[in-house]
Every structure is written in structure tokens, then in C-alpha cells.
């Protein structure tokens, strides 16, 4: 499995890579986890003899990335703006016939 994250900038990609690396170094013996960063993109590659095991690890990585996103945005004061944008979209959708 390949998971590709495109961050808003290189600083965000570097921070995400730093957060995900320590948490995913101790993967099960039958798995391989590699991570590459290029500019604002971060690719995590998970391979395993068991599809279920690979998908479970991928779900864990995605959960960690989602948590990172929320914390990263809070630290930059962007969560209120982002939620406001979602709310505005919802209001527009509700107005459509």
C-alpha cells in the first residue's frame, strides 16, 4: 500500500514525517514500512504478507496523520477558519432546491 500525503508546504511535510516516523518504526516482523519525503509530499509505503495486516497499519497511519492535521492547524489558528468554511458550504448546500 502506498499512502501519499500532499501538505500545504515543505515545513508541514517535514513535521508530518517527523511525527509518523517514530510511531511506525516498530512494525510487525512480516511488514515493511518505508517513508519518503519530496518537497511538500510524503509517501508511506506499507507492505506485508497479510493484506489485513497492511490495511490495519495503513489505517493507523491515516489516523495519526488526521490527528497531526488537527493539532497542526490548531497551532496555526486555522481550525476556526476551516470549520467556518465547512459551515458556509453546508449552508449553501441547504439553500439549493
N, C-alpha and C positions, 0 to 999 in steps of 0.2 A: 504494500500500500504506500502511496505517496501522498503526503498532505502538503499542500502549498499554501502558505500564508503570504499575502501581499500587504505590507504595512504602509502606513502613511508616509514614512520616511526611513532612512537608514538607521537613525537612532532608535526608533521603535523596533525595527527588526533585530538590531543588536541586543536590545533589552529583552525581547521575547526569547531569543536564542539563549541568553544567559539564564533566564528563568526556567526554560524547558530542559536544558541540558542536565543539571544536577538531578532533577526529579526522574529522568528517564535513563540514567546510566546503568542502573541495576535492573536490566531487563531479564526475563527468564532465559535459561541456557539455550533453549531452542529458537530464540528470537535474535534478530539483528536490528539495531536501531542506529541510524546514521542521520546526521543533520548537516545541511549546507546552507550558508547564507550568501546571497549575492545582491548587493545593493539593498533595496527595501523588501526583497523576497527571502523567505525562509522555507526550505523544503525539509520535511522529516520523512524518512523512508523507514518503513517497518516491514520486516519480512519474517516469516515463521513457517514451520511445517504445518501448523494448525491455523486454518483460516479464522476460527473463532478466537484464538489467542491474539492474532494480529488485529482483528477488529476491536477486541476489548482494549488493547493497548492504544489503538488509534482513538477510540472514544475517550480514553483517559487524557491523551494529549490534547484533543479538542476541548475537553472540559477545562484543562489547565490554561489553554490559550484564551478561552472565553473569560475565565476569571481574571487573567492578566489584562485583557482588554478593558474590563470594568475598572480595575484598580488603576490602570494607566490613564484612562480617561478622567477618573475622579481626581487623580493627582494633577491633572492639567485643567480642571474645571470644565471639561467638555460634556459631562454626563447630562447636565441640565439642558444644554443646547440640543444634544442628541435626542433626549426624551421629548423635548418640546417639538422637535421636527417630526417625530413619530406621531405625536398627538395631533399636530397640524394635518398630517397625511390622513389620519383616521377621520378627522372632522370633514375633510374634503371628500373622502370616500362615502361618508354617511350622507352627504348632501346630494350625491349623484342619484338620479332616478333609476 
